[in-house]
Amino acid sequence: MATVARPRSIISVGSAKTGEATRRELYFFNLFRVLQACIYTGLAFSPLAVTWIDLRFPLLGQVNALLFLAFATILFLRTSQMLRHVTGMVSLALVCDIVATVLAIASINEPQSGIAILLMFNIGAGALLLPPRIAGMLAVFGAAALVLGVNIVRYYDAHYEIGPLESLLFGTAYLASYGMFTVLGRQMRATEALAEQRGTDLANLSQVNDMIIRRMKTGVLVVDDANRIHQINESAWMLIGSPKPDLRDLGTVAPELSRRLYHWRTTGKTENRAVALAEDVPEVLPRFTRLSPNETTNVLIFLDDTSLVSRRAEELTLSSLGRLSASIAHEIRNPLAAISYSAQLLAESEDLVDADKRMVEIINNHCARANDVVENILQLSRRERSRPELVDVNAWVNNFVEEYKASNDLGMDLLRAVTQPRLIDGLFDPQQLQQVVWNLVQNAIRYGRLPGEPARVAVVARMIGEKGPPVVEVVDRGPGIPPKVAAQIFEPFFTTHEYGTGLGLYLARQLCEANQAALEYVPVAGGGSCFRITLVTQIAAPAGRA
């Protein structure tokens, strides 16, 4: 749903920004490294302020701390650039962390255990950011570097605080930290992916709901207690007269609807009388409801187009009449067959005078006409679902003309096919297209002729313009159809011929519409008639008309 402006298009749903979670983790990892470097620097330069911290190798400790602080600061400032090469940059940083930590442990006398513990967080963070194999190799490297560094220091100082066993325990703790953070990272990634997928699904569902509401034939508005329109779909926007985008006050946009809303709010009753909310728009029947039982501010307004309700009722009525007509046609068929058969037997009698023979002929003619009506009604009621497929229109027209000539004695009448040298494809159910064109050709041969002259009928396959839709036309050179009659020829049971049923063209148009094609009558300059079938090249979705 949109605001009062003409409804906007749906905003596409996207996922979270690529690397956002990694960027956040890198940021905190680099921030921890800066704090870690500050601790190393403070310890390395602590003899300048206090006397209880002793350095074994002062120059090594101070140079190591300053370089590590500079390195950590640069990484922190370039966190966003690290996203381009996350694995390589994090691996390099973790190697530097291990080296700097081992050198700090070797150069500082007192808090060696605390410094060794800090490295556990670096290895754990690496396990979160790096592939498990690389993170595991770096954890092994950290444990080995610590054990080797401690043993080297103890070679020069046997009274060094961290012993071989303790260094092995720290190394084991590094490996355990790697394993724990690897499992934790896997679970975090899975949870994050699931949350992101759920968020995307929720956004897509919201988009689908928005699209459904926008495409609803029923108008939908959301109005607050200040009588301002918050949201409105396309149907409601048109039913209230297509107001300007800056008009959001319901009293200004649709005074009558505002009055009915006030009446509903004060009395709780809805007026059951249709009203047109603007000029040249259909009448609507407003309905009001709260968004939820606890909602007291916003009101949901439905505008039911009465013309749609009438059309639905008419469609239901026609459907019921169609089923009733089919039932009646079945009941008529049996006595009609008996009458026709009795008339044929009577016609074989040798005692009939000419007047009686004429009466029998009339009976037979009207029985045939009634049977045609019954057949057309039954055809309408049991019409199969269309199965459109791609048809080579040129080849189809040539085959149809040859088949029609082989099945019907044309005598002096002329039927020809007119095709194009280029490929013309269209979608239509071949059997139903055969039925439609057969009916049109029969009508053209029967009625599309000048008095005393043979019929001249052409079945044409062509395209309208260079890139227009494909069409099949049945053209005759007869007297044409008067405009008043042409406006009614597709109506059911309309006929100008004494023995016509008035259902042939109606049934032909119904079959065309079932294939999303169009059948229309086009006058021919200089005399004659043209019935044009405009085919589609792809089947569009039947729903979704705004």
BANU-771423 format. One line per field, with one value per residue (C-alpha): residue in three letters; x, z, y. Coordinates in steps of 0.25 Angstrom, whole numbers, padded with zeros to 4 digits. Example, Ala and Ser with C-alpha at 12.3 -4.5 7.8 and 13.67 -1.06 7.14 Angstrom:
REM BANU-771423
rest <- (ALA / SER)
X <- (0049 / 0055)
Z <- (0031 / 0029)
Y <- (-0018 / -0004)
This chain:
REM BANU-771423
rest <- (MET / ALA / THR / VAL / ALA / ARG / PRO / ARG / SER / ILE / ILE / SER / VAL / GLY / SER / ALA / LYS / THR / GLY / GLU / ALA / THR / ARG / ARG / GLU / LEU / TYR / PHE / PHE / ASN / LEU / PHE / ARG / VAL / LEU / GLN / ALA / CYS / ILE / TYR / THR / GLY / LEU / ALA / PHE / SER / PRO / LEU / ALA / VAL / THR / TRP / ILE / ASP / LEU / ARG / PHE / PRO / LEU / LEU / GLY / GLN / VAL / ASN / ALA / LEU / LEU / PHE / LEU / ALA / PHE / ALA / THR / ILE / LEU / PHE / LEU / ARG / THR / SER / GLN / MET / LEU / ARG / HIS / VAL / THR / GLY / MET / VAL / SER / LEU / ALA / LEU / VAL / CYS / ASP / ILE / VAL / ALA / THR / VAL / LEU / ALA / ILE / ALA / SER / ILE / ASN / GLU / PRO / GLN / SER / GLY / ILE / ALA / ILE / LEU / LEU / MET / PHE / ASN / ILE / GLY / ALA / GLY / ALA / LEU / LEU / LEU / PRO / PRO / ARG / ILE / ALA / GLY / MET / LEU / ALA / VAL / PHE / GLY / ALA / ALA / ALA / LEU / VAL / LEU / GLY / VAL / ASN / ILE / VAL / ARG / TYR / TYR / ASP / ALA / HIS / TYR / GLU / ILE / GLY / PRO / LEU / GLU / SER / LEU / LEU / PHE / GLY / THR / ALA / TYR / LEU / ALA / SER / TYR / GLY / MET / PHE / THR / VAL / LEU / GLY / ARG / GLN / MET / ARG / ALA / THR / GLU / ALA / LEU / ALA / GLU / GLN / ARG / GLY / THR / ASP / LEU / ALA / ASN / LEU / SER / GLN / VAL / ASN / ASP / MET / ILE / ILE / ARG / ARG / MET / LYS / THR / GLY / VAL / LEU / VAL / VAL / ASP / ASP / ALA / ASN / ARG / ILE / HIS / GLN / ILE / ASN / GLU / SER / ALA / TRP / MET / LEU / ILE / GLY / SER / PRO / LYS / PRO / ASP / LEU / ARG / ASP / LEU / GLY / THR / VAL / ALA / PRO / GLU / LEU / SER / ARG / ARG / LEU / TYR / HIS / TRP / ARG / THR / THR / GLY / LYS / THR / GLU / ASN / ARG / ALA / VAL / ALA / LEU / ALA / GLU / ASP / VAL / PRO / GLU / VAL / LEU / PRO / ARG / PHE / THR / ARG / LEU / SER / PRO / ASN / GLU / THR / THR / ASN / VAL / LEU / ILE / PHE / LEU / ASP / ASP / THR / SER / LEU / VAL / SER / ARG / ARG / ALA / GLU / GLU / LEU / THR / LEU / SER / SER / LEU / GLY / ARG / LEU / SER / ALA / SER / ILE / ALA / HIS / GLU / ILE / ARG / ASN / PRO / LEU / ALA / ALA / ILE / SER / TYR / SER / ALA / GLN / LEU / LEU / ALA / GLU / SER / GLU / ASP / LEU / VAL / ASP / ALA / ASP / LYS / ARG / MET / VAL / GLU / ILE / ILE / ASN / ASN / HIS / CYS / ALA / ARG / ALA / ASN / ASP / VAL / VAL / GLU / ASN / ILE / LEU / GLN / LEU / SER / ARG / ARG / GLU / ARG / SER / ARG / PRO / GLU / LEU / VAL / ASP / VAL / ASN / ALA / TRP / VAL / ASN / ASN / PHE / VAL / GLU / GLU / TYR / LYS / ALA / SER / ASN / ASP / LEU / GLY / MET / ASP / LEU / LEU / ARG / ALA / VAL / THR / GLN / PRO / ARG / LEU / ILE / ASP / GLY / LEU / PHE / ASP / PRO / GLN / GLN / LEU / GLN / GLN / VAL / VAL / TRP / ASN / LEU / VAL / GLN / ASN / ALA / ILE / ARG / TYR / GLY / ARG / LEU / PRO / GLY / GLU / PRO / ALA / ARG / VAL / ALA / VAL / VAL / ALA / ARG / MET / ILE / GLY / GLU / LYS / GLY / PRO / PRO / VAL / VAL / GLU / VAL / VAL / ASP / ARG / GLY / PRO / GLY / ILE / PRO / PRO / LYS / VAL / ALA / ALA / GLN / ILE / PHE / GLU / PRO / PHE / PHE / THR / THR / HIS / GLU / TYR / GLY / THR / GLY / LEU / GLY / LEU / TYR / LEU / ALA / ARG / GLN / LEU / CYS / GLU / ALA / ASN / GLN / ALA / ALA / LEU / GLU / TYR / VAL / PRO / VAL / ALA / GLY / GLY / GLY / SER / CYS / PHE / ARG / ILE / THR / LEU / VAL / THR / GLN / ILE / ALA / ALA / PRO / ALA / GLY / ARG / ALA)
X <- (0000 / 0005 / 0002 / -0009 / 0000 / -0002 / 0002 / 0017 / 0024 / 0028 / 0042 / 0050 / 0054 / 0069 / 0078 / 0087 / 0100 / 0111 / 0121 / 0114 / 0116 / 0130 / 0133 / 0127 / 0135 / 0148 / 0145 / 0145 / 0156 / 0165 / 0160 / 0164 / 0178 / 0180 / 0176 / 0186 / 0197 / 0194 / 0196 / 0209 / 0214 / 0210 / 0217 / 0230 / 0231 / 0226 / 0240 / 0240 / 0229 / 0229 / 0240 / 0233 / 0232 / 0245 / 0249 / 0259 / 0262 / 0257 / 0261 / 0254 / 0241 / 0240 / 0243 / 0234 / 0223 / 0224 / 0224 / 0212 / 0205 / 0207 / 0203 / 0190 / 0187 / 0189 / 0180 / 0169 / 0169 / 0168 / 0157 / 0149 / 0160 / 0163 / 0149 / 0155 / 0166 / 0160 / 0167 / 0181 / 0180 / 0175 / 0185 / 0196 / 0191 / 0190 / 0204 / 0208 / 0200 / 0207 / 0221 / 0218 / 0212 / 0224 / 0234 / 0226 / 0226 / 0241 / 0245 / 0236 / 0239 / 0226 / 0212 / 0216 / 0204 / 0194 / 0201 / 0200 / 0185 / 0182 / 0187 / 0176 / 0166 / 0174 / 0174 / 0159 / 0156 / 0164 / 0156 / 0143 / 0148 / 0157 / 0154 / 0156 / 0168 / 0176 / 0171 / 0176 / 0189 / 0191 / 0186 / 0197 / 0207 / 0204 / 0205 / 0218 / 0224 / 0220 / 0226 / 0239 / 0240 / 0238 / 0249 / 0259 / 0257 / 0258 / 0271 / 0277 / 0269 / 0266 / 0257 / 0248 / 0233 / 0227 / 0232 / 0231 / 0219 / 0212 / 0215 / 0210 / 0197 / 0196 / 0198 / 0187 / 0178 / 0181 / 0177 / 0164 / 0161 / 0162 / 0153 / 0143 / 0142 / 0141 / 0129 / 0123 / 0126 / 0119 / 0107 / 0107 / 0108 / 0097 / 0088 / 0092 / 0089 / 0075 / 0072 / 0076 / 0067 / 0055 / 0057 / 0057 / 0045 / 0038 / 0041 / 0037 / 0024 / 0022 / 0024 / 0015 / 0004 / 0006 / 0005 / -0008 / -0014 / -0010 / -0016 / -0029 / -0041 / -0047 / -0042 / -0034 / -0030 / -0024 / -0028 / -0024 / -0032 / -0028 / -0035 / -0022 / -0019 / -0007 / -0008 / -0017 / -0017 / -0019 / -0033 / -0037 / -0028 / -0037 / -0050 / -0048 / -0045 / -0030 / -0026 / -0013 / -0001 / -0001 / -0015 / -0016 / -0028 / -0040 / -0050 / -0043 / -0041 / -0055 / -0064 / -0076 / -0066 / -0061 / -0075 / -0079 / -0066 / -0070 / -0084 / -0078 / -0068 / -0079 / -0090 / -0084 / -0093 / -0090 / -0099 / -0103 / -0105 / -0096 / -0090 / -0080 / -0069 / -0065 / -0069 / -0068 / -0065 / -0074 / -0082 / -0076 / -0081 / -0071 / -0068 / -0060 / -0053 / -0041 / -0028 / -0028 / -0037 / -0028 / -0025 / -0033 / -0025 / -0025 / -0037 / -0037 / -0047 / -0052 / -0058 / -0066 / -0069 / -0084 / -0081 / -0072 / -0082 / -0093 / -0083 / -0081 / -0095 / -0098 / -0087 / -0093 / -0106 / -0101 / -0094 / -0106 / -0114 / -0104 / -0105 / -0120 / -0120 / -0111 / -0121 / -0133 / -0125 / -0123 / -0138 / -0141 / -0132 / -0140 / -0153 / -0147 / -0140 / -0153 / -0160 / -0149 / -0149 / -0165 / -0164 / -0154 / -0163 / -0175 / -0167 / -0165 / -0180 / -0185 / -0199 / -0194 / -0199 / -0190 / -0195 / -0193 / -0179 / -0176 / -0181 / -0171 / -0160 / -0163 / -0163 / -0149 / -0143 / -0148 / -0144 / -0130 / -0130 / -0134 / -0124 / -0113 / -0117 / -0117 / -0103 / -0098 / -0103 / -0097 / -0084 / -0084 / -0087 / -0077 / -0066 / -0052 / -0041 / -0032 / -0018 / -0011 / 0002 / 0011 / 0005 / 0012 / 0001 / 0005 / 0006 / -0007 / -0015 / -0010 / -0014 / -0027 / -0031 / -0027 / -0035 / -0047 / -0047 / -0045 / -0057 / -0067 / -0072 / -0069 / -0075 / -0072 / -0068 / -0054 / -0046 / -0031 / -0020 / -0012 / 0002 / 0014 / 0029 / 0033 / 0031 / 0018 / 0016 / 0004 / -0002 / -0015 / -0022 / -0021 / -0034 / -0041 / -0035 / -0040 / -0054 / -0054 / -0048 / -0057 / -0069 / -0065 / -0062 / -0075 / -0082 / -0074 / -0077 / -0092 / -0094 / -0082 / -0086 / -0092 / -0106 / -0104 / -0089 / -0080 / -0074 / -0059 / -0053 / -0038 / -0032 / -0020 / -0008 / 0000 / 0005 / 0001 / 0013 / 0027 / 0026 / 0011 / 0003 / 0000 / -0014 / -0023 / -0033 / -0045 / -0049 / -0060 / -0064 / -0079 / -0088 / -0082 / -0090 / -0097 / -0091 / -0104 / -0104 / -0089 / -0090 / -0099 / -0093 / -0086 / -0097 / -0104 / -0116 / -0115 / -0117 / -0122 / -0124 / -0137 / -0130 / -0118 / -0116 / -0109 / -0099 / -0088 / -0080 / -0083 / -0077 / -0065 / -0062 / -0063 / -0053 / -0044 / -0044 / -0041 / -0028 / -0026 / -0028 / -0038 / -0048 / -0054 / -0061 / -0054 / -0061 / -0054 / -0052 / -0060 / -0069 / -0068 / -0065 / -0053 / -0053 / -0040 / -0034 / -0022 / -0013 / -0004 / 0011 / 0012 / 0001 / 0000 / -0005 / -0020 / -0020 / -0014 / -0021 / -0020)
Z <- (0000 / -0003 / 0002 / -0005 / -0017 / -0029 / -0023 / -0025 / -0029 / -0019 / -0014 / -0016 / -0004 / -0002 / 0008 / 0019 / 0014 / 0009 / 0020 / 0031 / 0041 / 0038 / 0038 / 0052 / 0057 / 0051 / 0057 / 0071 / 0069 / 0064 / 0076 / 0085 / 0079 / 0081 / 0096 / 0096 / 0090 / 0100 / 0112 / 0106 / 0104 / 0118 / 0124 / 0115 / 0119 / 0134 / 0140 / 0137 / 0147 / 0156 / 0162 / 0165 / 0150 / 0145 / 0130 / 0126 / 0113 / 0113 / 0099 / 0093 / 0101 / 0098 / 0083 / 0082 / 0089 / 0080 / 0068 / 0072 / 0076 / 0063 / 0055 / 0064 / 0061 / 0046 / 0046 / 0054 / 0045 / 0032 / 0037 / 0025 / 0015 / 0022 / 0017 / 0003 / 0008 / 0021 / 0022 / 0018 / 0027 / 0039 / 0037 / 0037 / 0049 / 0057 / 0054 / 0058 / 0071 / 0074 / 0072 / 0079 / 0091 / 0092 / 0091 / 0102 / 0111 / 0109 / 0112 / 0124 / 0137 / 0146 / 0139 / 0128 / 0131 / 0129 / 0116 / 0112 / 0115 / 0106 / 0094 / 0096 / 0092 / 0079 / 0075 / 0079 / 0070 / 0059 / 0060 / 0058 / 0046 / 0038 / 0032 / 0042 / 0035 / 0035 / 0049 / 0054 / 0048 / 0055 / 0068 / 0067 / 0063 / 0075 / 0085 / 0079 / 0079 / 0094 / 0098 / 0089 / 0094 / 0109 / 0107 / 0101 / 0112 / 0123 / 0116 / 0120 / 0133 / 0141 / 0151 / 0140 / 0145 / 0134 / 0135 / 0123 / 0129 / 0130 / 0116 / 0111 / 0118 / 0112 / 0098 / 0101 / 0105 / 0092 / 0085 / 0093 / 0091 / 0076 / 0077 / 0086 / 0077 / 0064 / 0069 / 0075 / 0061 / 0054 / 0062 / 0061 / 0046 / 0045 / 0055 / 0047 / 0034 / 0039 / 0045 / 0031 / 0024 / 0033 / 0031 / 0016 / 0017 / 0025 / 0016 / 0004 / 0011 / 0014 / -0001 / -0005 / 0004 / -0001 / -0015 / -0012 / -0006 / -0017 / -0027 / -0020 / -0027 / -0013 / -0009 / 0004 / 0012 / 0026 / 0033 / 0047 / 0057 / 0051 / 0039 / 0031 / 0020 / 0024 / 0013 / 0001 / -0011 / -0025 / -0026 / -0014 / -0021 / -0033 / -0026 / -0018 / -0031 / -0032 / -0023 / -0023 / -0016 / -0005 / -0001 / 0011 / 0019 / 0017 / 0018 / 0007 / -0002 / 0000 / 0009 / 0008 / 0012 / 0024 / 0028 / 0028 / 0036 / 0047 / 0047 / 0049 / 0060 / 0068 / 0066 / 0062 / 0051 / 0036 / 0025 / 0015 / 0003 / -0009 / -0012 / -0023 / -0016 / -0028 / -0042 / -0053 / -0043 / -0039 / -0027 / -0015 / -0002 / 0010 / 0021 / 0034 / 0044 / 0054 / 0051 / 0064 / 0076 / 0084 / 0073 / 0075 / 0066 / 0052 / 0044 / 0032 / 0021 / 0010 / -0002 / -0009 / -0024 / -0026 / -0041 / -0038 / -0029 / -0040 / -0050 / -0041 / -0039 / -0054 / -0056 / -0046 / -0053 / -0067 / -0061 / -0055 / -0068 / -0076 / -0067 / -0068 / -0083 / -0085 / -0076 / -0085 / -0098 / -0093 / -0091 / -0104 / -0112 / -0110 / -0115 / -0126 / -0131 / -0131 / -0139 / -0149 / -0151 / -0152 / -0163 / -0171 / -0170 / -0174 / -0186 / -0192 / -0193 / -0207 / -0203 / -0200 / -0208 / -0211 / -0200 / -0190 / -0195 / -0193 / -0179 / -0177 / -0183 / -0173 / -0161 / -0166 / -0167 / -0154 / -0147 / -0153 / -0148 / -0134 / -0134 / -0138 / -0126 / -0117 / -0122 / -0119 / -0105 / -0102 / -0108 / -0099 / -0086 / -0089 / -0095 / -0091 / -0085 / -0095 / -0097 / -0105 / -0112 / -0122 / -0136 / -0149 / -0154 / -0169 / -0169 / -0161 / -0171 / -0183 / -0176 / -0172 / -0186 / -0192 / -0182 / -0184 / -0199 / -0197 / -0187 / -0195 / -0209 / -0212 / -0226 / -0233 / -0219 / -0217 / -0204 / -0204 / -0194 / -0193 / -0185 / -0183 / -0187 / -0172 / -0160 / -0152 / -0139 / -0130 / -0117 / -0119 / -0116 / -0130 / -0129 / -0124 / -0135 / -0145 / -0139 / -0140 / -0154 / -0159 / -0154 / -0160 / -0174 / -0174 / -0171 / -0181 / -0192 / -0188 / -0186 / -0192 / -0207 / -0216 / -0222 / -0234 / -0232 / -0226 / -0212 / -0212 / -0198 / -0194 / -0181 / -0178 / -0169 / -0166 / -0155 / -0152 / -0155 / -0154 / -0139 / -0137 / -0133 / -0142 / -0148 / -0156 / -0164 / -0172 / -0183 / -0193 / -0204 / -0201 / -0198 / -0184 / -0171 / -0167 / -0155 / -0147 / -0149 / -0147 / -0133 / -0129 / -0137 / -0125 / -0116 / -0113 / -0121 / -0130 / -0145 / -0157 / -0165 / -0165 / -0161 / -0153 / -0138 / -0134 / -0126 / -0136 / -0135 / -0120 / -0118 / -0127 / -0119 / -0106 / -0111 / -0115 / -0101 / -0095 / -0102 / -0099 / -0114 / -0119 / -0130 / -0137 / -0149 / -0159 / -0171 / -0184 / -0193 / -0206 / -0200 / -0192 / -0178 / -0170 / -0157 / -0151 / -0140 / -0133 / -0126 / -0115 / -0115 / -0100 / -0090 / -0079 / -0065 / -0065 / -0051 / -0047 / -0054 / -0047)
Y <- (0000 / 0014 / 0028 / 0037 / 0039 / 0030 / 0017 / 0015 / 0002 / -0009 / -0007 / -0019 / -0027 / -0029 / -0037 / -0030 / -0023 / -0033 / -0034 / -0026 / -0037 / -0039 / -0024 / -0023 / -0035 / -0029 / -0016 / -0021 / -0031 / -0019 / -0011 / -0022 / -0022 / -0007 / -0009 / -0021 / -0013 / -0002 / -0012 / -0017 / -0002 / 0001 / -0011 / -0008 / 0006 / 0004 / 0004 / 0019 / 0021 / 0009 / 0000 / -0013 / -0017 / -0022 / -0024 / -0035 / -0029 / -0014 / -0010 / -0023 / -0021 / -0006 / -0007 / -0019 / -0011 / 0001 / -0007 / -0015 / -0002 / 0004 / -0009 / -0010 / 0005 / 0004 / -0009 / -0002 / 0010 / 0001 / -0009 / -0006 / -0009 / -0022 / -0027 / -0029 / -0039 / -0044 / -0057 / -0052 / -0040 / -0047 / -0058 / -0048 / -0040 / -0053 / -0057 / -0043 / -0044 / -0058 / -0052 / -0039 / -0047 / -0057 / -0046 / -0038 / -0051 / -0052 / -0038 / -0035 / -0042 / -0041 / -0043 / -0054 / -0062 / -0051 / -0047 / -0062 / -0062 / -0050 / -0058 / -0067 / -0057 / -0054 / -0069 / -0070 / -0057 / -0063 / -0076 / -0068 / -0060 / -0070 / -0084 / -0095 / -0101 / -0088 / -0084 / -0098 / -0096 / -0083 / -0088 / -0099 / -0089 / -0080 / -0092 / -0096 / -0082 / -0080 / -0093 / -0091 / -0076 / -0080 / -0091 / -0082 / -0072 / -0083 / -0086 / -0073 / -0072 / -0084 / -0077 / -0072 / -0071 / -0080 / -0094 / -0105 / -0111 / -0098 / -0094 / -0107 / -0104 / -0090 / -0097 / -0107 / -0095 / -0089 / -0101 / -0102 / -0088 / -0090 / -0102 / -0095 / -0083 / -0091 / -0098 / -0085 / -0078 / -0089 / -0087 / -0072 / -0073 / -0083 / -0074 / -0062 / -0068 / -0073 / -0059 / -0053 / -0063 / -0061 / -0046 / -0047 / -0057 / -0047 / -0035 / -0043 / -0047 / -0032 / -0029 / -0040 / -0035 / -0021 / -0025 / -0033 / -0021 / -0012 / -0021 / -0023 / -0019 / -0014 / -0001 / -0001 / 0012 / 0014 / 0026 / 0031 / 0038 / 0052 / 0048 / 0047 / 0036 / 0028 / 0017 / 0015 / 0004 / 0007 / 0003 / 0013 / 0024 / 0023 / 0021 / 0034 / 0042 / 0041 / 0052 / 0059 / 0054 / 0065 / 0063 / 0054 / 0060 / 0050 / 0062 / 0069 / 0057 / 0050 / 0058 / 0048 / 0037 / 0045 / 0048 / 0033 / 0030 / 0040 / 0034 / 0020 / 0025 / 0032 / 0022 / 0009 / 0008 / 0007 / 0013 / 0002 / 0011 / 0012 / 0026 / 0031 / 0038 / 0046 / 0049 / 0039 / 0027 / 0015 / 0015 / 0009 / 0003 / 0007 / -0002 / 0001 / -0007 / -0006 / -0011 / -0019 / -0020 / -0011 / -0001 / 0012 / 0021 / 0015 / 0011 / 0001 / 0006 / -0004 / 0002 / -0009 / -0005 / -0008 / -0010 / -0022 / -0028 / -0026 / -0033 / -0044 / -0046 / -0046 / -0056 / -0065 / -0063 / -0066 / -0078 / -0084 / -0081 / -0088 / -0100 / -0099 / -0097 / -0110 / -0118 / -0113 / -0115 / -0130 / -0131 / -0125 / -0133 / -0146 / -0141 / -0133 / -0146 / -0153 / -0142 / -0141 / -0156 / -0157 / -0145 / -0153 / -0165 / -0157 / -0151 / -0165 / -0167 / -0168 / -0162 / -0148 / -0137 / -0125 / -0117 / -0128 / -0129 / -0115 / -0116 / -0128 / -0119 / -0108 / -0118 / -0123 / -0109 / -0105 / -0118 / -0116 / -0101 / -0105 / -0116 / -0106 / -0098 / -0110 / -0114 / -0100 / -0099 / -0112 / -0108 / -0096 / -0104 / -0115 / -0106 / -0112 / -0104 / -0097 / -0103 / -0092 / -0096 / -0089 / -0090 / -0087 / -0078 / -0079 / -0094 / -0095 / -0086 / -0094 / -0108 / -0102 / -0098 / -0111 / -0119 / -0110 / -0112 / -0127 / -0128 / -0118 / -0117 / -0102 / -0103 / -0089 / -0083 / -0079 / -0081 / -0078 / -0076 / -0064 / -0065 / -0057 / -0061 / -0059 / -0068 / -0064 / -0071 / -0069 / -0076 / -0083 / -0097 / -0103 / -0110 / -0098 / -0089 / -0100 / -0098 / -0083 / -0082 / -0093 / -0085 / -0072 / -0078 / -0085 / -0072 / -0065 / -0075 / -0075 / -0060 / -0053 / -0053 / -0043 / -0047 / -0057 / -0058 / -0068 / -0066 / -0061 / -0064 / -0063 / -0068 / -0058 / -0060 / -0048 / -0039 / -0025 / -0016 / -0021 / -0025 / -0025 / -0037 / -0049 / -0049 / -0059 / -0052 / -0058 / -0048 / -0048 / -0039 / -0039 / -0028 / -0025 / -0024 / -0011 / -0003 / -0005 / -0020 / -0021 / -0016 / -0027 / -0039 / -0045 / -0045 / -0058 / -0062 / -0050 / -0054 / -0047 / -0060 / -0068 / -0081 / -0076 / -0079 / -0067 / -0074 / -0077 / -0064 / -0063 / -0077 / -0073 / -0060 / -0068 / -0078 / -0067 / -0060 / -0074 / -0073 / -0059 / -0055 / -0045 / -0047 / -0034 / -0030 / -0020 / -0014 / -0016 / -0003 / -0005 / -0015 / -0028 / -0033 / -0037 / -0045 / -0043 / -0052 / -0045 / -0056 / -0054 / -0058 / -0061 / -0065 / -0054 / -0056 / -0055 / -0048 / -0035 / -0024 / -0011)
